[in-house]
Amino acid sequence: MNVILLDHIERLGDKYDVVKVRDGYGRNYLIPRGLAIVANKTNLARVEGLKKQHAKKEAALLSTYREYAAKLEATLIRVTAKAGESGRLFGSVTAQHLADAILAQTGIAVERRIIEMPDEVKELGHYEARIKFHAEVTPTVRFEVVAEGAQTTTATEADTRPDGVAPTE
């Protein structure tokens, strides 16, 4: 039986692919769950139109993701966390903490499940994480973990001070 997949199915095919499956798998699993439709002439013609619409949406989405990636790569995100005197955190910084900080500082909403964090972020410092917006757009985001209530100098403040002059508090 030939079916047209309406969604990506692992080890079977991508969205809108025409694949040959066993009759029982198609009739009893794929078609009732809305994952596929029977590949006949009318459905094939309908899928061609859907492919064109999907390509337009994908192009618009890709350009939006590229804009987000450029903005995120140019920004140093600051994540605040509770820390002890030695610089160890009470707990760790998770993808959700980073997603919240990105939303607060750049206005870009990022789902936590598409963020690939470094192994463990349990100390203050600079780290990098990858965000998988799309297979073609995966920017690397630099972020700094700072202690709650700690004063940090931005790069522009540090560059404008003359040499040997300490920051004033």
N, C-alpha and C positions, 0 to 999 in steps of 0.2 A: 504494500500500500504506500502510495506517495502522499506526503502531507507537506503543508507549508507551515513552518514554525512561526508563531506569533511572538515568541520571546526567546532569549538565548537559553539554551538547555545544555548543560555541561556534558561533554563527550558525545553530543549529538549534532549540534549546529547552532548557528547564529540566527538572529531575528530575520525573518523573511527568506530563509533558505528553504529549498525544496529538497526533502530527504526521503529516503525509502526506509520504512520501518515495518515491523511485523504487524499484521492485521490487528491482533488483540491489543498490542501496545498502543496503537493509534486509536482504535475504537473505544477501548476501556480506560485509557489513562490520559492521553494527550488531548483528544477532542473534548471529552466531558469537562476537563479542567480549564479549557480555554487556552491551552498552550499551542494548539495547532488547528488547522482546518484542512479539509480534503483538497488535494491539488487537482482541480478540474479547470476547464477553460475560463469560466467566469471568475473563479477565485484567483487564478493567475493574473487576469487582467486587473482585478481589484488590487492585488498586491503590488503591481507595478505603480499604480497611483499612490499607494501608501508609501512605497519606497522613495518616490520623488518628494512627498511631503516630509518624510523622515529625514531625507538628506538636507532639505532647507532648514529644518529645525536644528539638526546636528551642526550645520555650519554656523548658525547664529549662536548656539550654545558654546561652540568651540571658540568663537571670537570673544565671548564674554569671559570664558575661563582663561584665555590668554591675557586679557586685561587684568583679571584678578591675580594671575601669576606674576605679572610684571609689578603690580602694586605690592604684593606680599614679599617678593624677593628684594625689593628696595627698602623694606621697612624692618627695623629691629623690634620685635615684639617683646614687651616686658610682662613677665608673669610673676605675680607676688605670691609668696608662700610663707608660712610660719617656719622659722628656722632658729636653731640654737646658736650659741656663741661660736662654736667651731665651724659653722657653715653647713652643718647637716640639717636636712629638712625634717620636720615632724610629719612623716608620711612621704608622699612622692607627688610629682607633677604628672598628671595624666593627660590624655588627649582631650578630655573634656575641659580641663583647665586651660589648655592652649586654645581650644576652640572659643571659649568664653573671652579670653584675652584678645584674640583676633577680631572678634565681633565688636568688642568695646573700643579697640584702638583703630581699626580700619573700616568698620561698618560692613565687613564681608562675613556672611553667615557660612560657616564651614561645619559639616557634620563630623562628629568625632570619629566615626568609623572609617573615614577616608584619610585620616591622619596617621602616618607611620612615625611613631616616636622612636627615639634612641632607646636602647635596652632599658635602663632605669635612670630616672632623673631624681636623685635623692640628695643632691648638693647644690649650693648656689653656684652660678656660673653661666657660661654661654653654651648653647646646644644648637643642633640643627634637626629639623624634622622634615619629612616629605609629605606633600599633600597630593593625593591621587584624584584630581578633578576628572580626568579623562585619560585614556590610554596614551594620548599624544601630549597631554599637559600635566606634568607632575613637578611643580616648583619645589625648591628647597627653601624652607622658611627658617630664618635665624631667630632664636629667641634667647632671652636672658632671664634667669631665675634670680629674683632679688627678694630679700627678706622684707616682711611686712613692716612698714614704718621706717624703712631705711631710706636715706637721701642718696640718690644717684645723680651723677652729673651726666648730662647728655654730651654727645660728641661735639656739638657746636659750642657749648659752653667751655669745654676743655680746650678747644682750638682758639678761642678768642682771648683767653687769659694769657698774659705775658709769662715767659718762663720763670719758674721759681716762685710764682704767686699762688698761694694756697686758696682754695675756695672759702668763701665766708659763709657762716651759718647764721 
